[in-house]
Amino acid sequence: MVWDPITGEQHNPGIPPGFDTGKRFNGAVFRSAGDADHFQVVLVGNGDNQLPVASVYSSETDVWSNLFSTSLPLKYYTDPFPSFIGLSLEPAVLVRNSLHWLLGAGSVGILEFDLERHNLVVIGVPVHVGAGCRIGSNDRFSIIRAEDGGLGFLSLSDFNVQLWKRKTEYDGVASWVMEKIIELDKLLKIPLDRKNQRKNTTRVMGFAEDNNTVFMWTIIGIIMIHLESLQFKTLPGSRIFSYYYPFESVWCM
């Protein structure tokens, strides 16, 4: 279901053939530049062949594209059987011309779909995604935009936020390099409880790419941090940890 929260308009494009609907899938909705009347949906998930697949829906033609697939090294599988089930529930992050989804807590990678080339690939991450996560959760990691606008990655270790960026060398080989470390306890002046370490838990709630802002759950409340300026704000309301979806812009005619 695609829903416009401003107009209340709803569309049900259905599920493209070739998707295993018994396993988790994810997607993203976007509009082409200058096109206010039509939208596209990119859906990613498990294919009938148990490999990651993607398909693109256009509201202009009301049809899904053919499936785009990619191979997956064995180390990315979430169990010893050849079945890809590792998509997370977090929203996609748009970096330049590609959408990115973090694989599940049992996997180690990022699923990337190039919107121009319609190319689907899996990218490794600089740290082990499953470490320190609750089952089925990626609440200590997030895909972000690096300061140069490229692909970035955030990992949380205690109160240290590590910011990584994907760098491509002259020979075309890409690797991760450390960009910045943020000491949250000093930045936010968080009081540490030496007797109860559970109270010191900090979790990543999500990332809003338009403003390069990360949302985090802490013992002092839900914090919104701009990753470049390090300006932060405590958000009002409940401190209950849950999923969210960034809604940053509204276009009107």
Protein Blocks (a to p, Z undefined) as FASTA:
>chain_A
ZZdfknopacdebjaehiafkbccdddddddehiakbccdddddddfkopacdddddfkl
opacddddddddfklpcbfbdcdfkbcfbdcddehjaccddddfkbccdddddfklopac
ddddfbdfkgopaehiaflbccdddfkopacddddehjaccdddddddfkopacdddfbd
cdfklmnopacdfklmmlmpccdfbdcfklopacdddfkbccdddfklopacddehjfbd
cdddddfbccdZZ
